[in-house]
Amino acid sequence: MPDLFQNFLNRVGQSYREADKRLGGWLPGGGTASPVTRAVLPPQVAPARSKELEKITGVKGRIIDPQKTPSLVSTIAPVFSAWGTNDYANPLLGEIGMSNYQGTGKSPYEVRTEVHELGHLNPADKKYYSYGGVAGRFLTGVSERLGKPMPLELAGGLALKYLDAPEEDRAERFAARFAQQLNYPAPEITSQGTSLYGDMLRKQGNQISEKAIGSVINPFGIPEKIINKTTQLINQQRAASLQQELSRALPRYRQRFANEAEPSTENLKQSERLNNLARQIEALGVEPKY
């Protein structure tokens, strides 16, 4: 009797597992990972390779191929920005996503990417920017989708410069440490600890934020040549009125100065006033006439 009951339970359990598999893993305890589980914790491509890298670098990371098994990052990120299709590291889940990942350790490019992404997961030298290391690319991506509104552009540019760039420097410094041992080209690191990748993001961030600020100063997008020409004409008009005042005062000042053996207090004050007029004219880009 117990054997018959056990056989019955086995058949029921087998049927339940098969039903769970057909339904895509939605039945609780069915043994098949649901789509949510697969998205949050996709299977690793080469677990043995991850263990090997952990022994070498001291950093643990699950390496997946998001093209074969989509993850949360690979599903959501492309909606906001073109960078979302790139290789990535997700520190919250200790996950690295690398497209077409082989995990053999034979390709120098793949090995360099493995170690670079592990650098993002490295807990040893995390800073404030490590928790927002893709904020700039996220914000600029959202801004692009929304037509580049000034506040988002400015925020994205600053985040690229102060969050994304230093975090990429951190990962590149980590990659440089193991380049010789793992036989891949070492990233170039400056004496200040910055990298070419980080410097590129800083330059991009500067350009975006400066353009955003410029849109506030020049909200109608007037060409720079027209602005410069208009400014020059305005300065010339302002300088002309100052020049008239200087020209009217100079003859009397010279006559009084020529008749004095020593400069009087009044003439010294007048001299300072005329010098100030001349300096104001020069500041407007016009040469004073004496």
DRENFI-964642 format. One line per 2 residues: their letters; for each residue x negated, y, z of C-alpha. Coordinates in steps of 0.001 Angstrom, whole numbers. Example, Ala and Ser with C-alpha at 12.3 -4.5 7.8 and 13.67 -1.06 7.14 Angstrom:
2
as	-12300,-4500,7800  -13670,-1060,7140
//
This chain:
290
mp	0,0,0  -2710,2542,848
dl	-4483,1702,-2439  -1288,2228,-4422
fq	-739,5582,-2710  -4350,6614,-3353
nf	-4038,5643,-7013  -858,7706,-7175
ln	-2658,10731,-5674  -5547,10264,-8101
rv	-3176,10256,-11068  -1367,13324,-9753
gq	-4686,15101,-9173  -5909,14215,-12644
sy	-2686,15481,-14201  -2936,18691,-12165
re	-6521,19285,-13309  -5589,18654,-16937
ad	-2650,21055,-16639  -4946,23669,-15074
kr	-7394,23246,-17948  -4613,23661,-20546
lg	-3361,26769,-18748  -6814,28333,-18737
gw	-7658,27904,-15054  -4743,29774,-13525
lp	-3577,26956,-11221  -5084,27290,-7713
gg	-7630,24604,-6933  -7378,23072,-10396
gt	-11122,23025,-10941  -11194,25198,-14085
as	-12458,28744,-13738  -9774,31311,-14526
pv	-10405,34166,-16985  -10842,36516,-14027
tr	-13446,34227,-12459  -15249,33800,-15764
av	-15308,37568,-16290  -16594,38334,-12794
lp	-19082,35448,-12621  -19825,34163,-16125
pq	-22064,31087,-16310  -25819,31564,-16600
va	-27514,30685,-19868  -30713,29257,-18381
pa	-30592,28907,-14569  -34050,27328,-14479
rs	-35503,30393,-16222  -33854,32695,-13666
ke	-35455,30660,-10870  -38841,30882,-12582
le	-38579,34664,-12906  -37526,34940,-9269
ki	-40682,33101,-8189  -42850,35431,-10287
tg	-41177,38785,-9569  -39496,38137,-6231
vk	-36176,39400,-7613  -33123,37193,-8020
gr	-30796,37714,-10970  -28127,35766,-12844
ii	-28784,36139,-16582  -25794,35696,-18874
dp	-25084,36192,-22580  -22058,38527,-22793
qk	-21586,37661,-26473  -20933,34043,-25555
tp	-19181,34687,-22239  -17749,38216,-21922
sl	-18259,39870,-18542  -16545,42803,-16853
vs	-19309,45169,-17991  -19397,43944,-21593
ti	-15597,44151,-21788  -15088,47571,-20215
ap	-18260,49562,-21023  -17856,49707,-24851
vf	-14473,51403,-24346  -16250,54426,-22892
sa	-19568,54594,-24718  -21701,53102,-27463
wg	-24350,52169,-24855  -21875,49604,-23505
tn	-23028,47075,-26076  -26653,47212,-24861
dy	-28365,44815,-22454  -27584,45747,-18858
an	-28114,45001,-15180  -25218,45010,-12715
pl	-26667,45449,-9192  -23272,44917,-7560
lg	-23084,41314,-8807  -26822,40713,-9258
ei	-26071,40074,-12932  -28101,40732,-16089
gm	-26421,40704,-19489  -28599,40007,-22539
sn	-27091,39377,-25957  -28373,36323,-27860
yq	-30321,35328,-24774  -32410,32154,-25181
gt	-34135,31930,-21808  -37198,30116,-23135
gk	-39830,32637,-22044  -41418,32482,-25522
sp	-40338,35824,-26973  -42403,38794,-25644
ye	-39499,41154,-26347  -37026,38970,-24454
vr	-39421,38508,-21517  -40046,42251,-21310
te	-36270,42852,-21293  -35782,40212,-18582
vh	-38292,41899,-16293  -37071,45432,-17070
el	-33513,44485,-16113  -34755,42701,-12983
gh	-36401,46021,-12119  -32910,47514,-11822
ln	-31952,44730,-9396  -35161,45096,-7378
pa	-34122,46216,-3863  -37637,47181,-2771
dk	-37736,50772,-4057  -34116,51735,-4579
ky	-33352,55462,-4408  -30158,57504,-4580
ys	-30293,57410,-8389  -30305,53606,-8408
yg	-26611,53654,-7520  -25722,55845,-10496
gv	-28308,54788,-13048  -25876,54738,-15963
ag	-23676,57633,-14848  -25061,59967,-17517
rf	-24418,57544,-20355  -20964,56800,-18956
lt	-20009,60484,-18618  -21375,61483,-22027
gv	-19523,58508,-23549  -16240,59564,-21943
se	-16927,63156,-22982  -17448,62041,-26583
rl	-14098,60240,-26545  -12336,63343,-25131
gk	-13835,65850,-27563  -16792,66985,-25434
pm	-15122,69245,-22835  -17690,71538,-21227
pl	-17429,70250,-17612  -17911,66622,-18689
el	-20753,67525,-21053  -22547,69454,-18318
ag	-22012,66661,-15773  -23191,64044,-18263
gl	-26309,65998,-19198  -27295,66550,-15580
al	-26629,62890,-14722  -28802,61745,-17625
ky	-31626,63908,-16309  -31366,63262,-12579
ld	-29835,59749,-12343  -30319,57713,-15531
ap	-33840,58893,-16344  -35491,58209,-12946
ee	-33731,54827,-12686  -35100,53815,-16098
dr	-38539,55005,-14942  -38173,52687,-11936
ae	-37332,49680,-14126  -40174,50470,-16547
rf	-42697,50724,-13705  -41497,47301,-12543
aa	-41908,45904,-16069  -45435,47324,-16287
rf	-46485,45360,-13189  -45942,41969,-14850
aq	-46878,42760,-18465  -50314,41148,-18387
ql	-49184,38099,-16414  -46203,37405,-18699
ny	-47932,38464,-21919  -45743,41267,-23285
pa	-46550,44883,-24258  -46666,47039,-21148
pe	-44483,50182,-21112  -46437,53437,-20996
it	-46266,55069,-17565  -47548,58609,-16970
sq	-49572,59735,-13965  -46318,61188,-12573
gt	-44674,57752,-12769  -42374,58601,-15663
sl	-41817,56477,-18759  -41153,57143,-22427
yg	-37619,55830,-21975  -37007,58060,-18974
dm	-38522,61090,-20724  -36228,60491,-23712
lr	-33177,60519,-21425  -34441,63667,-19660
kq	-34841,65433,-23006  -31397,64308,-24095
gn	-29915,65456,-20775  -31549,68875,-21125
qi	-30198,69325,-24635  -26655,68335,-23654
se	-26513,70482,-20494  -28093,73524,-22190
ka	-25591,73266,-25027  -22745,72980,-22516
ig	-23946,76089,-20670  -24338,77879,-24003
sv	-20705,77137,-24835  -19694,79113,-21727
in	-21907,82058,-22633  -20824,81853,-26280
pf	-17361,80214,-26134  -16464,80967,-29771
gi	-19574,79324,-31228  -20844,82482,-32957
pe	-24057,81726,-34922  -27248,82718,-33092
ki	-28441,84967,-35955  -25282,87055,-35723
in	-25608,87305,-31936  -29238,88406,-32243
kt	-28439,90987,-34926  -25512,92371,-32932
tq	-27634,92566,-29785  -30355,94382,-31728
li	-27911,97003,-33059  -26456,97595,-29581
nq	-29949,97991,-28112  -30910,100442,-30840
qr	-27853,102591,-30069  -28625,102533,-26339
aa	-32267,103377,-27058  -31221,106281,-29330
sl	-29367,108046,-26506  -32335,107552,-24179
qq	-34701,108838,-26882  -32590,111996,-27306
el	-32835,112685,-23579  -36599,112067,-23673
sr	-37075,114329,-26711  -35103,117196,-25122
al	-37056,117058,-21854  -40593,116656,-23262
pr	-41177,120243,-24698  -40209,121984,-21449
yr	-42239,119501,-19391  -45331,120077,-21564
qr	-44974,123846,-21408  -44666,123877,-17610
fa	-47493,121378,-17201  -49807,123485,-19409
ne	-49177,126598,-17278  -50026,124855,-13963
ae	-53523,124562,-12577  -52382,121574,-10570
ps	-49224,119485,-11150  -46396,120635,-8913
te	-44176,118248,-6984  -41326,119034,-9360
nl	-43477,118272,-12407  -44644,114979,-10875
kq	-41013,113982,-10351  -40216,114958,-13925
se	-43193,112955,-15153  -41909,109853,-13338
rl	-38442,110398,-14773  -39796,110625,-18322
nn	-41910,107522,-17799  -38797,105638,-16650
la	-36966,106743,-19787  -39841,105483,-21924
rq	-39878,102134,-20103  -36112,101706,-20598
ie	-36518,102354,-24340  -39323,99812,-24577
al	-37233,97234,-22667  -34625,97523,-25436
gv	-37257,96550,-28001  -37726,100070,-29426
ep	-40927,102120,-29481  -40486,105514,-27676
ky	-41261,108674,-29628  -43259,111366,-27815
//
